[in-house]
């Protein structure tokens, strides 16, 4: 039952209708959900994703919030809806997967209708958005630092590709305008930005680059040609035009956690940890609807409706073999990972083996490969591609997909796709480190007993002295784009030393004078 100083009329059990805020109670064994909806109680709290159904005439249907319950173990959820195909999609963080629910409607809350669309996604703040015109789904992955696209027109769940991965620090929020073929996203790094590109990732530019902290929700409004964004740390919902001008604050809620936003006609729907705000997108007038005590954590917000927009699907008869992306003036074909586009710009040919982004590791007798998405806590069986003898060091040429393998007497190289050891050069000393320079395409290695760092290449296969007279050098590391070489030495303690790529300006960078020793070197290009 509901009560609101006699403003709540015709209240029976959990059904109550009113123009103002309500105080509603659910009957025994039920738990309060959004507005006046009650759900069967569970022993622990649950997570929900929310969507707001809108009737064809533009008015909300009765009981206008659909909720889907997930168990406590679910940490983060995002949701989007394909209104034309009537499919719903969610990101499920504990399963590291995107799920699909066919034949979606606001009364459909049966969990077993969800099927896995894509897995191996990281557990960060992932956002997703559906291109309901050309039937593709896009999502961000802040751990792997990329934006992905997958075809929804194919039953082949491998029909995906990394669309954008250059100059991304931690992509978070995502929004599409399929009509104008635009892709928007936020990137949270030292300076948080909002960027825009075409749906194919082209014509990329930054449109908001100041006064942002943690932008976790984006919504694109084709009708008004404006972008709306929720900033969790600024506690605001703001708006700019598609080119980043005319910035306005529409909603400011102190001590809130505004984490997702959706737009329909003149209204914004903003998700909080405990409320769903309904906001006039023009003047910012808002009221909050309590979600309920059984709900906590992130909640995704989406709008679905019966309205059919007269939009032409340029991909419908375009004939792409793999993935078709809408452009403002047409369509373009791309291939799934591991394939390249042929000269006809429509068909695809096999480029490389199964692994395209992988961890390569070894013991003394085997070289094995593991899909990089294992970092998202999925179990993958490693593929051991080569048997070796006495392997001590490895290095990778990721551009040409070559591996370099060293034992006590020689260095070998092989293709990842056709593993077969070929002698690169013999070594006379005790190898103590190896690194590949992808810029000049040279291989460097250190010998601690001779105090020398050497280099060679696949073309020359001749060992050249790079630096000599060093104090037991090991763990050599090349920074190709900085034109620097680093290594560990034992000179009056344990030291990290460096030189330019031409061997000049040798210096000590860090030094331990006690019994502690540096053990290995690695470089983080994102933080320099």
C-alpha positions in Angstrom: 0.0 0.0 0.0 1.0 3.6 -0.5 0.3 6.9 1.4 1.1 10.5 0.6 -1.1 12.8 2.7 -4.2 11.7 0.9 -2.6 12.5 -2.5 -2.2 8.8 -3.3 -5.5 7.7 -4.7 -6.8 4.2 -5.5 -4.0 2.5 -3.6 -4.3 -1.3 -3.4 -1.5 -3.5 -2.1 1.6 -2.3 -4.0 -0.3 -0.5 -6.7 -0.4 3.3 -6.3 -0.6 6.2 -8.7 0.2 9.8 -7.9 1.7 12.9 -9.4 4.0 13.5 -6.4 6.5 11.4 -4.4 5.0 8.4 -2.6 5.6 6.4 0.5 4.8 2.9 -0.6 5.0 -0.4 1.4 5.0 -3.9 -0.1 3.1 -6.8 1.3 4.7 -9.6 3.3 7.5 -11.5 1.5 7.9 -8.7 -1.2 10.5 -6.0 -1.6 10.0 -2.6 -2.9 11.5 -1.7 -6.3 11.1 1.4 -8.4 8.1 3.7 -7.9 5.2 1.4 -6.9 6.6 -2.0 -8.1 7.2 -4.7 -5.6 9.3 -7.8 -6.2 9.4 -11.1 -4.4 11.9 -10.7 -1.5 15.2 -12.5 -1.4 17.5 -13.1 1.6 20.2 -10.6 0.3 20.3 -7.4 -1.6 20.2 -7.5 -5.4 21.3 -5.4 -8.3 19.0 -4.0 -11.0 19.3 -2.5 -14.4 16.5 -0.2 -15.3 14.9 0.8 -18.5 12.0 3.3 -19.1 9.4 2.1 -21.6 7.6 4.8 -23.6 4.4 4.3 -25.5 4.1 5.3 -29.1 2.3 8.5 -28.4 5.2 9.6 -26.3 3.6 9.1 -22.9 4.9 6.7 -20.3 3.0 3.4 -20.0 1.6 2.4 -16.6 4.2 1.4 -14.1 6.9 2.8 -16.4 10.0 1.3 -15.0 11.2 -2.2 -15.9 13.7 -3.8 -13.5 15.8 -6.9 -13.8 17.2 -8.4 -10.6 20.7 -9.9 -10.4 22.4 -11.5 -7.3 24.7 -9.7 -4.9 27.8 -11.0 -6.7 27.1 -8.7 -9.7 29.3 -5.6 -9.3 28.5 -3.4 -12.3 25.8 -3.4 -14.9 25.1 -1.4 -18.0 22.2 -1.7 -20.3 21.0 -0.7 -23.8 18.1 -1.6 -26.0 17.6 -2.1 -29.7 14.1 -0.7 -30.1 13.6 -2.0 -33.6 14.7 -5.6 -33.0 13.3 -5.5 -29.5 16.5 -6.9 -28.0 18.1 -5.8 -24.7 21.8 -6.0 -23.9 23.6 -5.8 -20.6 27.2 -5.8 -19.4 27.6 -8.4 -16.5 30.8 -7.6 -14.6 31.2 -10.8 -12.6 30.8 -12.9 -15.7 33.0 -10.4 -17.7 30.4 -10.7 -20.5 27.8 -9.0 -22.6 24.4 -10.7 -22.5 21.5 -10.5 -24.9 17.8 -10.8 -24.2 15.6 -11.4 -27.3 12.0 -10.3 -27.6 12.5 -7.7 -24.9 9.6 -6.0 -23.2 9.1 -4.2 -19.9 7.5 -7.1 -18.2 10.2 -9.5 -19.2 12.4 -10.2 -16.2 13.1 -13.9 -16.6 16.8 -14.4 -16.0 17.2 -17.5 -18.2 16.3 -15.5 -21.3 19.8 -13.9 -21.2 22.4 -15.5 -23.5 26.1 -14.6 -23.8 27.0 -12.4 -26.7 30.6 -11.7 -26.0 32.9 -12.7 -23.1 36.4 -11.9 -21.9 35.7 -8.3 -21.1 37.5 -6.7 -18.2 35.8 -5.9 -14.9 36.2 -2.1 -15.1 33.5 0.5 -15.8 32.5 -0.9 -19.1 29.8 1.0 -21.2 27.9 -0.3 -24.2 25.7 1.2 -26.8 23.7 -0.3 -29.7 23.6 1.0 -33.3 19.9 0.1 -33.9 20.2 1.2 -37.6 23.0 -1.1 -38.8 22.7 -3.6 -35.9 26.1 -3.4 -34.3 27.0 -3.1 -30.6 29.9 -1.0 -29.3 31.6 -1.1 -25.9 34.5 0.3 -24.0 37.1 -1.7 -22.1 39.1 0.5 -19.7 41.5 -2.3 -18.7 42.5 -3.3 -22.3 42.2 0.4 -23.3 40.1 -0.1 -26.4 36.7 0.4 -28.0 35.2 -2.7 -29.6 32.4 -3.2 -32.2 30.6 -6.5 -32.8 28.0 -7.3 -35.5 24.5 -8.2 -34.2 23.5 -9.4 -37.7 25.6 -12.5 -37.4 25.2 -15.5 -35.1 29.0 -15.9 -35.2 30.1 -14.4 -31.8 33.6 -14.0 -33.1 32.4 -11.3 -35.5 34.1 -8.4 -33.5 37.0 -6.1 -33.9 39.0 -3.6 -31.9 37.8 -0.3 -33.5 39.9 2.2 -31.6 42.9 1.6 -29.4 45.4 4.4 -30.2 45.8 7.2 -27.6 43.2 5.8 -25.2 44.0 5.8 -21.5 40.9 4.5 -19.8 37.7 4.7 -22.0 34.6 4.7 -19.9 31.2 6.1 -21.0 29.9 5.5 -24.5 27.0 6.8 -26.6 25.9 6.6 -30.3 23.8 8.7 -32.6 23.1 6.1 -35.3 21.2 8.6 -37.4 24.2 11.0 -37.7 26.7 8.0 -37.6 28.5 9.4 -34.6 30.3 7.7 -31.7 31.0 9.5 -28.5 33.1 8.3 -25.5 34.8 9.6 -22.4 38.5 8.8 -21.6 39.5 9.1 -18.0 43.2 9.7 -17.5 45.4 12.5 -16.1 42.9 14.8 -18.0 39.5 13.4 -18.6 38.1 14.2 -22.1 35.1 13.5 -24.2 35.7 12.6 -27.8 33.7 12.0 -31.0 34.3 10.1 -34.2 32.3 8.4 -37.0 30.9 5.0 -36.3 33.9 3.6 -38.1 36.3 5.4 -35.7 37.4 8.0 -38.3 37.4 11.8 -38.1 38.2 11.6 -34.3 38.4 14.8 -32.3 38.1 16.0 -28.7 35.0 18.1 -27.9 35.3 18.5 -24.1 38.7 18.7 -22.5 38.3 20.7 -19.3 36.4 20.6 -16.0 35.7 16.9 -16.2 36.6 14.4 -13.5 34.9 11.0 -13.9 32.4 11.0 -16.7 30.6 7.6 -16.4 27.4 8.2 -18.4 26.8 9.6 -21.9 23.6 10.1 -23.9 23.3 11.5 -27.5 20.2 13.4 -28.5 19.8 13.4 -32.2 16.7 15.6 -32.0 18.5 18.4 -30.2 22.0 17.7 -31.6 23.3 17.7 -28.0 25.3 15.4 -25.8 24.4 14.8 -22.2 27.0 13.5 -19.6 27.0 12.5 -16.0 30.1 13.1 -13.9 30.2 10.9 -10.8 32.8 13.0 -9.0 31.5 16.5 -10.0 27.9 15.3 -9.0 26.6 16.9 -12.2 24.7 16.2 -15.4 25.8 18.6 -18.1 25.2 19.1 -21.8 27.1 20.4 -24.8 26.3 20.6 -28.5 27.8 17.9 -30.7 30.8 20.1 -31.4 31.5 20.7 -27.7 30.1 24.3 -27.4 27.3 25.8 -25.4 28.1 23.8 -22.2 25.4 23.9 -19.5 24.9 22.3 -16.1 21.4 20.7 -15.9 21.5 18.8 -12.6 23.8 19.2 -9.6 23.3 16.8 -6.7 25.8 16.9 -3.9 26.8 13.5 -2.3 25.2 11.6 -5.2 26.7 9.1 -7.5 25.3 9.9 -11.0 26.5 7.0 -13.1 24.3 6.7 -16.2 22.0 8.8 -18.3 19.4 8.2 -21.0 17.4 10.6 -23.1 14.0 10.5 -24.8 12.4 13.5 -26.5 12.4 16.3 -23.8 13.4 14.1 -20.8 16.6 12.7 -19.3 16.7 9.7 -17.0 19.7 9.7 -14.7 20.7 6.7 -12.7 22.1 7.1 -9.1 23.0 4.5 -6.5 19.6 5.0 -4.8 17.5 7.1 -7.1 16.4 7.5 -10.7 16.1 11.2 -11.6 13.7 12.4 -14.3 15.0 15.7 -15.7 13.7 18.2 -18.2 16.5 18.4 -20.7 15.8 22.1 -21.4 15.5 23.7 -18.0 16.9 21.0 -15.7 13.8 20.6 -13.5 14.0 17.3 -11.9 12.4 14.9 -9.4 13.9 11.8 -8.0 12.3 8.4 -7.7 13.5 6.1 -4.9 14.8 2.8 -6.1 14.6 1.0 -2.8 16.7 -0.4 0.0 17.3 -3.7 -1.7 19.2 -2.0 -4.6 22.8 -0.8 -4.4 25.8 -0.4 -6.6 25.8 0.6 -10.3 22.6 0.6 -12.2 22.3 1.0 -16.0 19.6 3.1 -17.5 18.0 2.8 -21.0 14.9 4.0 -22.7 12.8 1.7 -25.0 9.7 2.7 -27.0 7.5 1.7 -29.9 8.2 4.7 -32.0 9.6 3.8 -35.5 11.9 6.4 -37.0 12.2 6.6 -40.8 15.9 5.8 -41.0 17.5 4.0 -43.9 19.9 1.2 -43.1 22.7 1.7 -45.5 24.2 -1.6 -44.6 21.1 -3.7 -45.4 22.1 -4.5 -49.0 25.7 -3.3 -48.9 27.2 -6.8 -49.0 29.9 -6.7 -46.3 31.3 -10.2 -45.6 31.9 -9.5 -41.9 30.9 -6.2 -40.3 29.1 -3.2 -41.9 29.4 0.2 -40.3 27.2 3.2 -41.1 28.8 6.4 -42.4 27.0 9.7 -42.8 27.3 9.4 -46.6 27.1 5.6 -47.0 28.5 2.5 -45.4 31.9 0.9 -44.9 33.0 -2.7 -44.4 35.5 -3.9 -41.8 36.7 -7.4 -41.0 36.8 -9.2 -37.7 40.0 -9.6 -35.8 42.5 -11.7 -37.7 41.3 -10.8 -41.1 42.0 -7.9 -43.6 39.8 -6.2 -46.2 40.3 -7.3 -49.8 40.6 -4.9 -52.7 36.9 -5.1 -53.4 36.4 -3.4 -49.9 33.7 -5.9 -49.0 35.2 -9.4 -48.6 37.8 -10.5 -46.1 40.9 -12.7 -46.1 42.6 -14.5 -43.3 45.6 -12.5 -42.0 47.0 -14.4 -39.1 46.5 -17.3 -36.7 43.9 -17.4 -33.9 45.9 -15.2 -31.4 45.9 -11.5 -32.2 46.5 -10.1 -28.7 48.1 -12.6 -26.4 50.5 -13.4 -23.6 53.5 -15.4 -24.7 55.4 -17.3 -22.1 57.9 -20.2 -21.8 59.7 -22.6 -19.6 62.9 -24.3 -20.6 61.3 -26.6 -23.1 58.1 -25.0 -24.4 56.8 -21.7 -25.9 53.1 -21.2 -25.2 50.5 -18.6 -26.0 47.4 -17.5 -24.0 44.7 -15.1 -25.2 45.0 -11.8 -23.4 41.4 -11.8 -22.3 42.5 -14.3 -19.7 43.2 -11.2 -17.7 39.4 -10.8 -17.4 39.3 -14.0 -15.3 38.1 -16.4 -17.9 39.8 -19.7 -18.2 41.6 -20.3 -21.5 43.8 -23.3 -22.3 47.2 -22.1 -23.4 48.4 -23.3 -26.8 52.0 -24.5 -26.8 53.3 -23.7 -30.2 57.0 -24.8 -30.0 59.2 -27.2 -28.2 62.7 -25.8 -27.3 65.8 -26.8 -25.3 67.2 -24.7 -22.5 65.3 -21.5 -23.2 66.5 -18.6 -21.0 65.1 -15.5 -22.6 62.5 -14.4 -25.1 61.7 -11.2 -27.0 58.7 -10.3 -29.3 58.5 -8.5 -32.6 54.7 -7.7 -32.3 54.6 -5.8 -35.6 55.8 -8.8 -37.7 54.6 -11.5 -35.3 58.1 -12.9 -34.7 59.6 -14.4 -31.6 63.3 -14.5 -30.5 64.4 -17.3 -28.2 67.8 -17.6 -26.6 69.6 -20.5 -24.8 73.2 -20.7 -23.6 74.8 -20.9 -27.0 72.6 -19.2 -29.6 69.6 -16.9 -30.4 66.9 -18.2 -32.7 63.9 -16.6 -34.3 60.6 -17.9 -35.6 57.2 -16.7 -36.8 54.3 -17.0 -34.3 52.0 -18.2 -37.1 54.4 -20.8 -38.5 56.7 -21.9 -35.6 60.0 -23.2 -36.8 63.3 -22.2 -35.2 65.9 -20.5 -37.4 69.4 -19.6 -36.2 69.8 -15.9 -35.8 73.3 -15.7 -34.3 75.6 -17.7 -32.0 76.7 -16.3 -28.7 80.0 -16.9 -26.8 79.2 -15.4 -23.4 76.5 -15.9 -20.8 73.3 -14.2 -22.0 71.6 -12.2 -19.3 68.9 -10.3 -21.0 67.3 -9.6 -24.4 65.0 -6.9 -25.9 63.6 -6.0 -29.3 63.8 -2.5 -30.9 60.7 -2.3 -33.1 61.7 1.1 -34.5 65.1 0.1 -36.0 64.2 -3.6 -36.0 67.3 -4.6 -34.1 67.6 -7.2 -31.4 69.8 -6.4 -28.3 71.1 -8.8 -25.7 73.4 -8.5 -22.7 76.2 -10.9 -21.6 77.1 -10.5 -17.9 80.4 -12.4 -18.0 81.8 -10.4 -20.9 80.4 -7.0 -19.7 79.0 -6.4 -23.2 75.6 -5.5 -24.8 75.3 -6.7 -28.5 72.8 -6.1 -31.2 71.9 -7.8 -34.5 69.0 -8.0 -37.0 67.2 -10.6 -39.0 68.6 -9.1 -42.2 72.3 -9.1 -41.2 72.4 -11.8 -38.6 75.8 -10.5 -37.4 76.5 -9.7 -33.8 77.7 -6.1 -33.3 79.1 -4.6 -30.1 76.8 -1.9 -28.8 78.5 -1.2 -25.4 81.3 -2.9 -23.6 83.2 -2.6 -20.4 80.0 -2.7 -18.4 79.6 -4.2 -14.9 77.7 -7.5 -15.3 74.9 -6.0 -17.5 71.6 -7.8 -17.6 67.9 -7.3 -18.3 68.4 -5.0 -21.2 65.3 -2.9 -22.1 64.8 -0.9 -25.3 62.4 2.2 -25.4 62.3 2.6 -29.2 60.3 5.8 -29.4 62.4 7.5 -26.7 65.6 6.2 -28.4 66.9 4.9 -25.1 68.5 1.7 -23.8 68.2 0.6 -20.1 69.9 -2.2 -18.3 70.8 -3.4 -14.8 74.5 -3.5 -13.6 76.4 -4.4 -10.5 78.5 -1.3 -10.1 79.1 -0.4 -6.4 75.8 -2.0 -5.6 72.9 -2.7 -7.9 72.3 0.1 -10.5 69.9 0.9 -13.4 71.9 2.5 -16.2 70.9 4.0 -19.6 72.3 5.3 -22.8 71.0 6.8 -26.0 70.2 4.3 -28.8 73.5 5.3 -30.5 75.5 4.3 -27.3 76.2 7.9 -26.2 75.4 9.6 -22.9 75.8 6.6 -20.7 74.6 7.3 -17.1 73.4 5.8 -13.8 69.7 6.3 -13.3 69.1 4.6 -10.0 71.4 2.9 -7.5 71.2 0.6 -4.5 74.3 0.7 -2.2 73.2 -2.0 0.2 72.4 -5.7 -0.2 69.2 -5.1 -2.2 69.3 -5.8 -6.0 67.2 -4.8 -8.9 65.8 -8.0 -10.4 64.0 -6.9 -13.7 62.9 -4.0 -15.8 59.7 -3.1 -17.5 58.2 0.1 -19.0 54.7 1.5 -18.8 54.2 3.8 -21.9 50.9 5.2 -20.5 52.6 6.7 -17.5 56.1 7.1 -19.0 
